[in-house]
Amino acid sequence: AQDMPLYLSGDMDYSSNAYSPANLQAIRAAGSQYAVLGGPGTNGPGMYFNNAVYPLNKVEVRQAFANYIDRVENCKVAFGVSCRPVKNHVGFTDAAVPTWLSADQIAKLNTYDPDPKKGDALLTGLGFKKGSDGIWVDDKGKPMAFEMIVPADFTEYLASSENVAQQLAKYGIKITVKPYQSSERNN
């Protein structure tokens, strides 16, 4: 947010920040003096589950989330044309997969292409059911409703989180996005 007026006034000509699709469009429209380059960065927003919270400690629940979320849509919402969605769920950048894993290991990876029926089957297999309100209820009778805490001043993270909440809501999992200022984050 602080950079945009400087770009548009011509007082700044370089940044390594991530910008929303709308801001990138504004920078490109500002004139030919700017070149927007997609660097080799391999970081971005991700979901980190609190495994101390039931049922997030169940691998099948996390797999169901992965089956519900369309990562291409999510990436485009956050990064626009600079989007590079995660393909492999390995805990490190996709760029290192061919270097750090063998071809046999790579062939065994589940890329979790969007498949809501698989997500439903995983939850049903745990004894979870959809309530009359369309929200999944775990095997202890508690609705699947969670908070996603996200730095509000990282616009791509906030956009990604809001999109995830919308996508999961379609399939019966309620996510409340709780933004905070990154300067207030606990280390």
TIVO-2410 file (N, C-alpha, C; in nm, 3 decimals):
# residues 187
REC num residu      c1      c2      c3 atome chaine
REC   1      A   0.083  -0.120   0.000     N      A
REC   1      A   0.000   0.000   0.000    CA      A
REC   1      A   0.087   0.126   0.000     C      A
REC   2      Q   0.201   0.122   0.069     N      A
REC   2      Q   0.288   0.239   0.076    CA      A
REC   2      Q   0.359   0.263  -0.057     C      A
REC   3      D   0.386   0.158  -0.133     N      A
REC   3      D   0.461   0.172  -0.258    CA      A
REC   3      D   0.379   0.230  -0.373     C      A
REC   4      M   0.253   0.198  -0.379     N      A
REC   4      M   0.175   0.234  -0.497    CA      A
REC   4      M   0.176   0.383  -0.529     C      A
REC   5      P   0.156   0.473  -0.432     N      A
REC   5      P   0.162   0.615  -0.468    CA      A
REC   5      P   0.300   0.655  -0.522     C      A
REC   6      L   0.405   0.593  -0.469     N      A
REC   6      L   0.540   0.624  -0.516    CA      A
REC   6      L   0.562   0.578  -0.660     C      A
REC   7      Y   0.510   0.461  -0.692     N      A
REC   7      Y   0.518   0.413  -0.831    CA      A
REC   7      Y   0.441   0.504  -0.924     C      A
REC   8      L   0.319   0.531  -0.887     N      A
REC   8      L   0.231   0.606  -0.976    CA      A
REC   8      L   0.277   0.751  -0.994     C      A
REC   9      S   0.351   0.804  -0.896     N      A
REC   9      S   0.403   0.940  -0.910    CA      A
REC   9      S   0.539   0.942  -0.980     C      A
REC  10      G   0.599   0.825  -1.002     N      A
REC  10      G   0.730   0.818  -1.065    CA      A
REC  10      G   0.845   0.836  -0.969     C      A
REC  11      D   0.818   0.837  -0.837     N      A
REC  11      D   0.923   0.858  -0.737    CA      A
REC  11      D   0.994   0.729  -0.696     C      A
REC  12      M   0.947   0.617  -0.745     N      A
REC  12      M   1.011   0.490  -0.714    CA      A
REC  12      M   1.016   0.407  -0.841     C      A
REC  13      D   1.127   0.337  -0.862     N      A
REC  13      D   1.138   0.260  -0.985    CA      A
REC  13      D   1.179   0.115  -0.964     C      A
REC  14      Y   1.189   0.070  -0.839     N      A
REC  14      Y   1.225  -0.070  -0.816    CA      A
REC  14      Y   1.167  -0.119  -0.685     C      A
REC  15      S   1.119  -0.241  -0.688     N      A
REC  15      S   1.072  -0.305  -0.566    CA      A
REC  15      S   1.074  -0.456  -0.588     C      A
REC  16      S   1.099  -0.528  -0.483     N      A
REC  16      S   1.092  -0.674  -0.491    CA      A
REC  16      S   0.967  -0.725  -0.420     C      A
REC  17      N   0.874  -0.635  -0.393     N      A
REC  17      N   0.750  -0.673  -0.324    CA      A
REC  17      N   0.656  -0.751  -0.416     C      A
REC  18      A   0.562  -0.820  -0.354     N      A
REC  18      A   0.454  -0.886  -0.428    CA      A
REC  18      A   0.336  -0.790  -0.431     C      A
REC  19      Y   0.271  -0.781  -0.546     N      A
REC  19      Y   0.159  -0.690  -0.562    CA      A
REC  19      Y   0.036  -0.765  -0.606     C      A
REC  20      S  -0.078  -0.712  -0.568     N      A
REC  20      S  -0.205  -0.772  -0.609    CA      A
REC  20      S  -0.219  -0.759  -0.760     C      A
REC  21      P  -0.304  -0.843  -0.820     N      A
REC  21      P  -0.327  -0.830  -0.964    CA      A
REC  21      P  -0.373  -0.688  -1.004     C      A
REC  22      A  -0.456  -0.625  -0.923     N      A
REC  22      A  -0.505  -0.490  -0.955    CA      A
REC  22      A  -0.390  -0.389  -0.950     C      A
REC  23      N  -0.302  -0.401  -0.851     N      A
REC  23      N  -0.188  -0.309  -0.842    CA      A
REC  23      N  -0.090  -0.331  -0.957     C      A
REC  24      L  -0.067  -0.456  -0.995     N      A
REC  24      L   0.021  -0.483  -1.109    CA      A
REC  24      L  -0.036  -0.421  -1.236     C      A
REC  25      Q  -0.166  -0.429  -1.253     N      A
REC  25      Q  -0.230  -0.368  -1.370    CA      A
REC  25      Q  -0.210  -0.217  -1.368     C      A
REC  26      A  -0.222  -0.155  -1.250     N      A
REC  26      A  -0.203  -0.010  -1.240    CA      A
REC  26      A  -0.058   0.028  -1.271     C      A
REC  27      I   0.037  -0.052  -1.223     N      A
REC  27      I   0.178  -0.023  -1.251    CA      A
REC  27      I   0.205  -0.034  -1.400     C      A
REC  28      R   0.153  -0.139  -1.463     N      A
REC  28      R   0.173  -0.156  -1.607    CA      A
REC  28      R   0.109  -0.041  -1.685     C      A
REC  29      A  -0.007   0.005  -1.639     N      A
REC  29      A  -0.078   0.113  -1.709    CA      A
REC  29      A  -0.009   0.247  -1.689     C      A
REC  30      A   0.080   0.258  -1.588     N      A
REC  30      A   0.146   0.385  -1.559    CA      A
REC  30      A   0.244   0.427  -1.667     C      A
REC  31      G   0.283   0.334  -1.750     N      A
REC  31      G   0.370   0.374  -1.860    CA      A
REC  31      G   0.480   0.275  -1.887     C      A
REC  32      S   0.549   0.302  -1.996     N      A
REC  32      S   0.652   0.209  -2.043    CA      A
REC  32      S   0.781   0.216  -1.962     C      A
REC  33      Q   0.791   0.312  -1.868     N      A
REC  33      Q   0.912   0.319  -1.788    CA      A
REC  33      Q   0.922   0.202  -1.690     C      A
REC  34      Y   0.814   0.125  -1.673     N      A
REC  34      Y   0.815   0.014  -1.579    CA      A
REC  34      Y   0.815  -0.120  -1.652     C      A
REC  35      A   0.896  -0.211  -1.603     N      A
REC  35      A   0.893  -0.350  -1.649    CA      A
REC  35      A   0.861  -0.435  -1.528     C      A
REC  36      V   0.755  -0.511  -1.537     N      A
REC  36      V   0.717  -0.599  -1.427    CA      A
REC  36      V   0.773  -0.736  -1.459     C      A
REC  37      L   0.864  -0.782  -1.376     N      A
REC  37      L   0.929  -0.910  -1.397    CA      A
REC  37      L   0.888  -1.008  -1.288     C      A
REC  38      G   0.861  -1.129  -1.328     N      A
REC  38      G   0.835  -1.235  -1.231    CA      A
REC  38      G   0.967  -1.300  -1.198     C      A
REC  39      G   1.011  -1.279  -1.079     N      A
REC  39      G   1.141  -1.333  -1.038    CA      A
REC  39      G   1.135  -1.480  -1.006     C      A
REC  40      P   1.247  -1.535  -0.965     N      A
REC  40      P   1.254  -1.677  -0.935    CA      A
REC  40      P   1.202  -1.712  -0.797     C      A
REC  41      G   1.136  -1.619  -0.731     N      A
REC  41      G   1.087  -1.644  -0.596    CA      A
REC  41      G   0.999  -1.769  -0.591     C      A
REC  42      T   1.015  -1.844  -0.486     N      A
REC  42      T   0.937  -1.968  -0.473    CA      A
REC  42      T   0.865  -1.970  -0.339     C      A
REC  43      N   0.830  -1.853  -0.291     N      A
REC  43      N   0.756  -1.848  -0.166    CA      A
REC  43      N   0.618  -1.791  -0.193     C      A
REC  44      G   0.535  -1.796  -0.093     N      A
REC  44      G   0.400  -1.744  -0.105    CA      A
REC  44      G   0.316  -1.796   0.009     C      A
REC  45      P   0.188  -1.765   0.006     N      A
REC  45      P   0.102  -1.808   0.114    CA      A
REC  45      P   0.084  -1.959   0.116     C      A
REC  46      G   0.058  -2.009   0.234     N      A
REC  46      G   0.031  -2.151   0.252    CA      A
REC  46      G  -0.052  -2.171   0.376     C      A
REC  47      M  -0.111  -2.288   0.387     N      A
REC  47      M  -0.189  -2.321   0.507    CA      A
REC  47      M  -0.104  -2.405   0.600     C      A
REC  48      Y  -0.099  -2.362   0.724     N      A
REC  48      Y  -0.028  -2.436   0.828    CA      A
REC  48      Y  -0.131  -2.473   0.933     C      A
REC  49      F  -0.147  -2.601   0.956     N      A
REC  49      F  -0.251  -2.649   1.046    CA      A
REC  49      F  -0.200  -2.663   1.188     C      A
REC  50      N  -0.283  -2.626   1.284     N      A
REC  50      N  -0.252  -2.648   1.424    CA      A
REC  50      N  -0.291  -2.792   1.457     C      A
REC  51      N  -0.192  -2.879   1.460     N      A
REC  51      N  -0.219  -3.021   1.482    CA      A
REC  51      N  -0.263  -3.052   1.624     C      A
REC  52      A  -0.262  -2.952   1.712     N      A
REC  52      A  -0.313  -2.972   1.848    CA      A
REC  52      A  -0.465  -2.955   1.851     C      A
REC  53      V  -0.524  -2.907   1.740     N      A
REC  53      V  -0.668  -2.885   1.733    CA      A
REC  53      V  -0.733  -3.003   1.662     C      A
REC  54      Y  -0.827  -3.070   1.732     N      A
REC  54      Y  -0.901  -3.178   1.670    CA      A
REC  54      Y  -1.007  -3.117   1.580     C      A
REC  55      P  -1.029  -3.167   1.462     N      A
REC  55      P  -0.974  -3.282   1.393    CA      A
REC  55      P  -0.862  -3.248   1.295     C      A
REC  56      L  -0.803  -3.127   1.307     N      A
REC  56      L  -0.696  -3.089   1.214    CA      A
REC  56      L  -0.573  -3.178   1.229     C      A
REC  57      N  -0.566  -3.253   1.339     N      A
REC  57      N  -0.453  -3.344   1.360    CA      A
REC  57      N  -0.469  -3.473   1.279     C      A
REC  58      K  -0.581  -3.490   1.211     N      A
REC  58      K  -0.604  -3.610   1.129    CA      A
REC  58      K  -0.560  -3.582   0.985     C      A
REC  59      V  -0.474  -3.668   0.934     N      A
REC  59      V  -0.420  -3.649   0.799    CA      A
REC  59      V  -0.532  -3.647   0.696     C      A
REC  60      E  -0.636  -3.726   0.718     N      A
REC  60      E  -0.747  -3.731   0.622    CA      A
REC  60      E  -0.819  -3.597   0.612     C      A
REC  61      V  -0.827  -3.524   0.722     N      A
REC  61      V  -0.892  -3.393   0.720    CA      A
REC  61      V  -0.808  -3.295   0.636     C      A
REC  62      R  -0.678  -3.298   0.659     N      A
REC  62      R  -0.590  -3.210   0.580    CA      A
REC  62      R  -0.593  -3.249   0.432     C      A
REC  63      Q  -0.600  -3.379   0.404     N      A
REC  63      Q  -0.610  -3.424   0.265    CA      A
REC  63      Q  -0.743  -3.380   0.203     C      A
REC  64      A  -0.850  -3.383   0.281     N      A
REC  64      A  -0.980  -3.338   0.230    CA      A
REC  64      A  -0.971  -3.191   0.191     C      A
REC  65      F  -0.909  -3.108   0.276     N      A
REC  65      F  -0.891  -2.967   0.242    CA      A
REC  65      F  -0.818  -2.956   0.108     C      A
REC  66      A  -0.711  -3.032   0.093     N      A
REC  66      A  -0.632  -3.026  -0.031    CA      A
REC  66      A  -0.715  -3.065  -0.151     C      A
REC  67      N  -0.808  -3.159  -0.135     N      A
REC  67      N  -0.894  -3.200  -0.246    CA      A
REC  67      N  -1.001  -3.096  -0.277     C      A
REC  68      Y  -1.040  -3.016  -0.179     N      A
REC  68      Y  -1.143  -2.914  -0.202    CA      A
REC  68      Y  -1.087  -2.787  -0.267     C      A
REC  69      I  -0.962  -2.755  -0.241     N      A
REC  69      I  -0.908  -2.625  -0.283    CA      A
REC  69      I  -0.851  -2.632  -0.426     C      A
REC  70      D  -0.900  -2.543  -0.509     N      A
REC  70      D  -0.847  -2.527  -0.644    CA      A
REC  70      D  -0.731  -2.428  -0.633     C      A
REC  71      R  -0.609  -2.481  -0.634     N      A
REC  71      R  -0.490  -2.398  -0.613    CA      A
REC  71      R  -0.462  -2.305  -0.731     C      A
REC  72      V  -0.503  -2.343  -0.850     N      A
REC  72      V  -0.483  -2.253  -0.966    CA      A
REC  72      V  -0.570  -2.128  -0.947     C      A
REC  73      E  -0.696  -2.147  -0.913     N      A
REC  73      E  -0.786  -2.033  -0.887    CA      A
REC  73      E  -0.729  -1.948  -0.774     C      A
REC  74      N  -0.687  -2.013  -0.667     N      A
REC  74      N  -0.636  -1.942  -0.551    CA      A
REC  74      N  -0.512  -1.861  -0.586     C      A
REC  75      C  -0.424  -1.919  -0.662     N      A
REC  75      C  -0.300  -1.851  -0.701    CA      A
REC  75      C  -0.330  -1.730  -0.789     C      A
REC  76      K  -0.424  -1.745  -0.881     N      A
REC  76      K  -0.458  -1.633  -0.970    CA      A
REC  76      K  -0.520  -1.517  -0.893     C      A
REC  77      V  -0.599  -1.548  -0.790     N      A
REC  77      V  -0.657  -1.444  -0.707    CA      A
REC  77      V  -0.547  -1.366  -0.635     C      A
REC  78      A  -0.445  -1.437  -0.589     N      A
REC  78      A  -0.338  -1.373  -0.513    CA      A
REC  78      A  -0.233  -1.307  -0.601     C      A
REC  79      F  -0.198  -1.369  -0.713     N      A
REC  79      F  -0.084  -1.323  -0.793    CA      A
REC  79      F  -0.115  -1.287  -0.937     C      A
REC  80      G  -0.238  -1.302  -0.982     N      A
REC  80      G  -0.273  -1.268  -1.120    CA      A
REC  80      G  -0.190  -1.346  -1.219     C      A
REC  81      V  -0.138  -1.277  -1.321     N      A
REC  81      V  -0.063  -1.344  -1.427    CA      A
REC  81      V   0.071  -1.398  -1.380     C      A
REC  82      S   0.116  -1.356  -1.262     N      A
REC  82      S   0.242  -1.406  -1.207    CA      A
REC  82      S   0.223  -1.538  -1.132     C      A
REC  83      C   0.105  -1.591  -1.137     N      A
REC  83      C   0.068  -1.711  -1.060    CA      A
REC  83      C   0.153  -1.833  -1.096     C      A
REC  84      R   0.202  -1.899  -0.993     N      A
REC  84      R   0.268  -2.029  -1.007    CA      A
REC  84      R   0.216  -2.118  -0.895     C      A
REC  85      P   0.104  -2.188  -0.918     N      A
REC  85      P   0.045  -2.267  -0.810    CA      A
REC  85      P   0.134  -2.385  -0.770     C      A
REC  86      V   0.124  -2.422  -0.646     N      A
REC  86      V   0.197  -2.538  -0.594    CA      A
REC  86      V   0.142  -2.664  -0.662     C      A
REC  87      K   0.232  -2.748  -0.706     N      A
REC  87      K   0.193  -2.876  -0.765    CA      A
REC  87      K   0.210  -2.990  -0.665     C      A
REC  88      N   0.323  -2.989  -0.598     N      A
REC  88      N   0.356  -3.098  -0.507    CA      A
REC  88      N   0.341  -3.053  -0.362     C      A
REC  89      H   0.281  -3.136  -0.282     N      A
REC  89      H   0.263  -3.104  -0.139    CA      A
REC  89      H   0.374  -3.174  -0.062     C      A
REC  90      V   0.492  -3.116  -0.067     N      A
REC  90      V   0.608  -3.183  -0.008    CA      A
REC  90      V   0.670  -3.105   0.108     C      A
REC  91      G   0.624  -2.984   0.134     N      A
REC  91      G   0.680  -2.906   0.244    CA      A
REC  91      G   0.798  -2.821   0.205     C      A
REC  92      F   0.836  -2.821   0.078     N      A
REC  92      F   0.940  -2.733   0.027    CA      A
REC  92      F   0.905  -2.696  -0.115     C      A
REC  93      T   0.975  -2.600  -0.171     N      A
REC  93      T   0.941  -2.546  -0.302    CA      A
REC  93      T   0.942  -2.652  -0.413     C      A
REC  94      D   0.846  -2.639  -0.503     N      A
REC  94      D   0.840  -2.728  -0.621    CA      A
REC  94      D   0.969  -2.721  -0.702     C      A
REC  95      A   1.036  -2.605  -0.699     N      A
REC  95      A   1.159  -2.588  -0.777    CA      A
REC  95      A   1.268  -2.687  -0.733     C      A
REC  96      A   1.265  -2.732  -0.607     N      A
REC  96      A   1.366  -2.825  -0.556    CA      A
REC  96      A   1.326  -2.971  -0.571     C      A
REC  97      V   1.202  -2.997  -0.610     N      A
REC  97      V   1.154  -3.137  -0.617    CA      A
REC  97      V   1.244  -3.223  -0.706     C      A
REC  98      P   1.277  -3.182  -0.830     N      A
REC  98      P   1.359  -3.269  -0.915    CA      A
REC  98      P   1.501  -3.289  -0.861     C      A
REC  99      T   1.548  -3.197  -0.780     N      A
REC  99      T   1.682  -3.208  -0.724    CA      A
REC  99      T   1.684  -3.293  -0.597     C      A
REC 100      W   1.582  -3.278  -0.514     N      A
REC 100      W   1.582  -3.341  -0.383    CA      A
REC 100      W   1.513  -3.477  -0.380     C      A
REC 101      L   1.431  -3.506  -0.481     N      A
REC 101      L   1.360  -3.634  -0.483    CA      A
REC 101      L   1.395  -3.712  -0.609     C      A
REC 102      S   1.392  -3.842  -0.597     N      A
REC 102      S   1.418  -3.927  -0.714    CA      A
REC 102      S   1.294  -3.930  -0.802     C      A
REC 103      A   1.310  -3.976  -0.925     N      A
REC 103      A   1.197  -3.988  -1.018    CA      A
REC 103      A   1.091  -4.082  -0.960     C      A
REC 104      D   1.134  -4.190  -0.893     N      A
REC 104      D   1.038  -4.283  -0.832    CA      A
REC 104      D   0.958  -4.215  -0.721     C      A
REC 105      Q   1.025  -4.134  -0.641     N      A
REC 105      Q   0.955  -4.062  -0.534    CA      A
REC 105      Q   0.857  -3.961  -0.592     C      A
REC 106      I   0.899  -3.889  -0.694     N      A
REC 106      I   0.813  -3.790  -0.758    CA      A
REC 106      I   0.688  -3.857  -0.816     C      A
REC 107      A   0.706  -3.973  -0.878     N      A
REC 107      A   0.593  -4.044  -0.938    CA      A
REC 107      A   0.488  -4.085  -0.835     C      A
REC 108      K   0.529  -4.099  -0.710     N      A
REC 108      K   0.435  -4.141  -0.604    CA      A
REC 108      K   0.365  -4.025  -0.535     C      A
REC 109      L   0.402  -3.901  -0.567     N      A
REC 109      L   0.341  -3.785  -0.502    CA      A
REC 109      L   0.196  -3.768  -0.545     C      A
REC 110      N   0.112  -3.730  -0.451     N      A
REC 110      N  -0.027  -3.696  -0.480    CA      A
REC 110      N  -0.033  -3.545  -0.502     C      A
REC 111      T  -0.071  -3.503  -0.621     N      A
REC 111      T  -0.077  -3.360  -0.652    CA      A
REC 111      T  -0.210  -3.297  -0.609     C      A
REC 112      Y  -0.300  -3.375  -0.558     N      A
REC 112      Y  -0.427  -3.324  -0.506    CA      A
REC 112      Y  -0.497  -3.231  -0.603     C      A
REC 113      D  -0.517  -3.280  -0.724     N      A
REC 113      D  -0.598  -3.203  -0.817    CA      A
REC 113      D  -0.737  -3.189  -0.756     C      A
REC 114      P  -0.803  -3.075  -0.777     N      A
REC 114      P  -0.933  -3.056  -0.712    CA      A
REC 114      P  -1.029  -3.171  -0.740     C      A
REC 115      D  -1.077  -3.231  -0.632     N      A
REC 115      D  -1.171  -3.344  -0.643    CA      A
REC 115      D  -1.257  -3.348  -0.516     C      A
REC 116      P  -1.365  -3.267  -0.514     N      A
REC 116      P  -1.450  -3.260  -0.396    CA      A
REC 116      P  -1.506  -3.396  -0.353     C      A
REC 117      K  -1.529  -3.486  -0.447     N      A
REC 117      K  -1.582  -3.618  -0.409    CA      A
REC 117      K  -1.481  -3.694  -0.324     C      A
REC 118      K  -1.352  -3.681  -0.358     N      A
REC 118      K  -1.249  -3.745  -0.274    CA      A
REC 118      K  -1.246  -3.681  -0.136     C      A
REC 119      G  -1.261  -3.549  -0.131     N      A
REC 119      G  -1.265  -3.480  -0.002    CA      A
REC 119      G  -1.381  -3.530   0.082     C      A
REC 120      D  -1.499  -3.539   0.020     N      A
REC 120      D  -1.617  -3.591   0.091    CA      A
REC 120      D  -1.594  -3.733   0.141     C      A
REC 121      A  -1.535  -3.817   0.057     N      A
REC 121      A  -1.510  -3.957   0.095    CA      A
REC 121      A  -1.414  -3.966   0.213     C      A
REC 122      L  -1.312  -3.882   0.214     N      A
REC 122      L  -1.217  -3.883   0.325    CA      A
REC 122      L  -1.287  -3.847   0.457     C      A
REC 123      L  -1.371  -3.745   0.454     N      A
REC 123      L  -1.440  -3.704   0.576    CA      A
REC 123      L  -1.546  -3.806   0.619     C      A
REC 124      T  -1.620  -3.859   0.523     N      A
REC 124      T  -1.719  -3.961   0.553    CA      A
REC 124      T  -1.652  -4.085   0.612     C      A
REC 125      G  -1.535  -4.119   0.561     N      A
REC 125      G  -1.460  -4.234   0.611    CA      A
REC 125      G  -1.419  -4.219   0.757     C      A
REC 126      L  -1.413  -4.096   0.805     N      A
REC 126      L  -1.380  -4.070   0.945    CA      A
REC 126      L  -1.504  -4.069   1.034     C      A
REC 127      G  -1.621  -4.088   0.971     N      A
REC 127      G  -1.746  -4.081   1.047    CA      A
REC 127      G  -1.803  -3.942   1.057     C      A
REC 128      F  -1.752  -3.848   0.976     N      A
REC 128      F  -1.804  -3.712   0.974    CA      A
REC 128      F  -1.929  -3.710   0.887     C      A
REC 129      K  -2.018  -3.615   0.915     N      A
REC 129      K  -2.142  -3.602   0.839    CA      A
REC 129      K  -2.170  -3.455   0.813     C      A
REC 130      K  -2.244  -3.430   0.706     N      A
REC 130      K  -2.288  -3.293   0.681    CA      A
REC 130      K  -2.414  -3.268   0.763     C      A
REC 131      G  -2.416  -3.154   0.833     N      A
REC 131      G  -2.533  -3.116   0.910    CA      A
REC 131      G  -2.643  -3.064   0.820     C      A
REC 132      S  -2.759  -3.038   0.878     N      A
REC 132      S  -2.872  -2.987   0.801    CA      A
REC 132      S  -2.843  -2.851   0.740     C      A
REC 133      D  -2.744  -2.781   0.797     N      A
REC 133      D  -2.705  -2.649   0.744    CA      A
REC 133      D  -2.599  -2.658   0.634     C      A
REC 134      G  -2.559  -2.783   0.598     N      A
REC 134      G  -2.460  -2.802   0.494    CA      A
REC 134      G  -2.316  -2.797   0.544     C      A
REC 135      I  -2.297  -2.777   0.674     N      A
REC 135      I  -2.164  -2.771   0.734    CA      A
REC 135      I  -2.126  -2.911   0.783     C      A
REC 136      W  -2.002  -2.951   0.754     N      A
REC 136      W  -1.953  -3.079   0.802    CA      A
REC 136      W  -1.947  -3.078   0.955     C      A
REC 137      V  -1.983  -3.192   1.013     N      A
REC 137      V  -1.976  -3.211   1.158    CA      A
REC 137      V  -1.884  -3.329   1.181     C      A
REC 138      D  -1.789  -3.313   1.274     N      A
REC 138      D  -1.694  -3.421   1.297    CA      A
REC 138      D  -1.759  -3.536   1.374     C      A
REC 139      D  -1.683  -3.639   1.398     N      A
REC 139      D  -1.736  -3.759   1.464    CA      A
REC 139      D  -1.770  -3.736   1.612     C      A
REC 140      K  -1.738  -3.620   1.664     N      A
REC 140      K  -1.773  -3.585   1.801    CA      A
REC 140      K  -1.891  -3.487   1.805     C      A
REC 141      G  -1.947  -3.457   1.687     N      A
REC 141      G  -2.063  -3.370   1.679    CA      A
REC 141      G  -2.032  -3.221   1.669     C      A
REC 142      K  -1.905  -3.186   1.652     N      A
REC 142      K  -1.866  -3.045   1.645    CA      A
REC 142      K  -1.858  -2.999   1.499     C      A
REC 143      P  -1.921  -2.885   1.466     N      A
REC 143      P  -1.913  -2.834   1.329    CA      A
REC 143      P  -1.768  -2.803   1.290     C      A
REC 144      M  -1.737  -2.828   1.165     N      A
REC 144      M  -1.602  -2.798   1.115    CA      A
REC 144      M  -1.597  -2.650   1.080     C      A
REC 145      A  -1.556  -2.572   1.179     N      A
REC 145      A  -1.544  -2.428   1.166    CA      A
REC 145      A  -1.412  -2.389   1.230     C      A
REC 146      F  -1.330  -2.316   1.155     N      A
REC 146      F  -1.195  -2.285   1.199    CA      A
REC 146      F  -1.163  -2.139   1.169     C      A
REC 147      E  -1.055  -2.091   1.230     N      A
REC 147      E  -1.002  -1.958   1.202    CA      A
REC 147      E  -0.875  -1.972   1.121     C      A
REC 148      M  -0.857  -1.880   1.027     N      A
REC 148      M  -0.732  -1.871   0.952    CA      A
REC 148      M  -0.674  -1.733   0.982     C      A
REC 149      I  -0.560  -1.733   1.048     N      A
REC 149      I  -0.496  -1.609   1.088    CA      A
REC 149      I  -0.393  -1.572   0.980     C      A
REC 150      V  -0.401  -1.448   0.932     N      A
REC 150      V  -0.322  -1.408   0.816    CA      A
REC 150      V  -0.276  -1.262   0.828     C      A
REC 151      P  -0.153  -1.233   0.785     N      A
REC 151      P  -0.108  -1.094   0.788    CA      A
REC 151      P  -0.184  -1.009   0.686     C      A
REC 152      A  -0.255  -0.910   0.734     N      A
REC 152      A  -0.340  -0.827   0.647    CA      A
REC 152      A  -0.259  -0.741   0.552     C      A
REC 153      D  -0.138  -0.703   0.593     N      A
REC 153      D  -0.059  -0.614   0.509    CA      A
REC 153      D   0.020  -0.687   0.402     C      A
REC 154      F   0.008  -0.819   0.395     N      A
REC 154      F   0.060  -0.898   0.284    CA      A
REC 154      F  -0.062  -0.925   0.196     C      A
REC 155      T  -0.087  -0.836   0.102     N      A
REC 155      T  -0.215  -0.841   0.029    CA      A
REC 155      T  -0.237  -0.973  -0.043     C      A
REC 156      E  -0.129  -1.034  -0.095     N      A
REC 156      E  -0.147  -1.161  -0.165    CA      A
REC 156      E  -0.187  -1.272  -0.066     C      A
REC 157      Y  -0.137  -1.267   0.056     N      A
REC 157      Y  -0.173  -1.367   0.157    CA      A
REC 157      Y  -0.319  -1.350   0.198     C      A
REC 158      L  -0.361  -1.224   0.216     N      A
REC 158      L  -0.499  -1.198   0.254    CA      A
REC 158      L  -0.595  -1.241   0.143     C      A
REC 159      A  -0.563  -1.207   0.019     N      A
REC 159      A  -0.648  -1.248  -0.094    CA      A
REC 159      A  -0.655  -1.400  -0.104     C      A
REC 160      S  -0.542  -1.466  -0.088     N      A
REC 160      S  -0.538  -1.612  -0.094    CA      A
REC 160      S  -0.624  -1.672   0.017     C      A
REC 161      S  -0.612  -1.620   0.138     N      A
REC 161      S  -0.687  -1.673   0.252    CA      A
REC 161      S  -0.837  -1.655   0.234     C      A
REC 162      E  -0.877  -1.538   0.187     N      A
REC 162      E  -1.019  -1.513   0.165    CA      A
REC 162      E  -1.074  -1.607   0.058     C      A
REC 163      N  -0.994  -1.634  -0.045     N      A
REC 163      N  -1.036  -1.726  -0.150    CA      A
REC 163      N  -1.049  -1.869  -0.095     C      A
REC 164      V  -0.953  -1.911  -0.014     N      A
REC 164      V  -0.961  -2.045   0.048    CA      A
REC 164      V  -1.088  -2.057   0.131     C      A
REC 165      A  -1.118  -1.953   0.210     N      A
REC 165      A  -1.239  -1.955   0.292    CA      A
REC 165      A  -1.364  -1.969   0.205     C      A
REC 166      Q  -1.368  -1.897   0.093     N      A
REC 166      Q  -1.483  -1.907   0.003    CA      A
REC 166      Q  -1.492  -2.046  -0.059     C      A
REC 167      Q  -1.378  -2.100  -0.102     N      A
REC 167      Q  -1.379  -2.233  -0.163    CA      A
REC 167      Q  -1.424  -2.340  -0.063     C      A
REC 168      L  -1.369  -2.337   0.058     N      A
REC 168      L  -1.405  -2.439   0.156    CA      A
REC 168      L  -1.551  -2.425   0.201     C      A
REC 169      A  -1.602  -2.302   0.205     N      A
REC 169      A  -1.742  -2.281   0.242    CA      A
REC 169      A  -1.835  -2.353   0.144     C      A
REC 170      K  -1.798  -2.354   0.015     N      A
REC 170      K  -1.879  -2.424  -0.086    CA      A
REC 170      K  -1.896  -2.572  -0.052     C      A
REC 171      Y  -1.798  -2.628   0.016     N      A
REC 171      Y  -1.800  -2.772   0.046    CA      A
REC 171      Y  -1.836  -2.802   0.190     C      A
REC 172      G  -1.874  -2.699   0.267     N      A
REC 172      G  -1.925  -2.724   0.401    CA      A
REC 172      G  -1.825  -2.710   0.514     C      A
REC 173      I  -1.717  -2.636   0.493     N      A
REC 173      I  -1.620  -2.610   0.599    CA      A
REC 173      I  -1.612  -2.458   0.614     C      A
REC 174      K  -1.645  -2.412   0.735     N      A
REC 174      K  -1.650  -2.268   0.759    CA      A
REC 174      K  -1.513  -2.219   0.809     C      A
REC 175      I  -1.459  -2.123   0.738     N      A
REC 175      I  -1.331  -2.062   0.775    CA      A
REC 175      I  -1.355  -1.913   0.799     C      A
REC 176      T  -1.314  -1.866   0.914     N      A
REC 176      T  -1.319  -1.723   0.943    CA      A
REC 176      T  -1.177  -1.670   0.928     C      A
REC 177      V  -1.158  -1.578   0.836     N      A
REC 177      V  -1.027  -1.518   0.814    CA      A
REC 177      V  -1.008  -1.406   0.916     C      A
REC 178      K  -0.900  -1.416   0.992     N      A
REC 178      K  -0.869  -1.316   1.096    CA      A
REC 178      K  -0.738  -1.246   1.060     C      A
REC 179      P  -0.747  -1.128   0.998     N      A
REC 179      P  -0.625  -1.055   0.962    CA      A
REC 179      P  -0.561  -0.987   1.083     C      A
REC 180      Y  -0.430  -0.971   1.076     N      A
REC 180      Y  -0.355  -0.896   1.177    CA      A
REC 180      Y  -0.242  -0.823   1.104     C      A
REC 181      Q  -0.185  -0.724   1.167     N      A
REC 181      Q  -0.070  -0.653   1.110    CA      A
REC 181      Q   0.055  -0.736   1.133     C      A
REC 182      S   0.133  -0.758   1.030     N      A
REC 182      S   0.250  -0.847   1.041    CA      A
REC 182      S   0.348  -0.798   1.148     C      A
REC 183      S   0.350  -0.670   1.177     N      A
REC 183      S   0.440  -0.619   1.280    CA      A
REC 183      S   0.400  -0.668   1.419     C      A
REC 184      E   0.278  -0.719   1.432     N      A
REC 184      E   0.228  -0.770   1.560    CA      A
REC 184      E   0.245  -0.921   1.575     C      A
REC 185      R   0.305  -0.984   1.477     N      A
REC 185      R   0.319  -1.130   1.477    CA      A
REC 185      R   0.418  -1.174   1.586     C      A
REC 186      N   0.380  -1.281   1.654     N      A
REC 186      N   0.473  -1.342   1.751    CA      A
REC 186      N   0.578  -1.419   1.675     C      A
REC 187      N   0.700  -1.416   1.719     N      A
REC 187      N   0.806  -1.493   1.654    CA      A
REC 187      N   0.818  -1.631   1.712     C      A
***
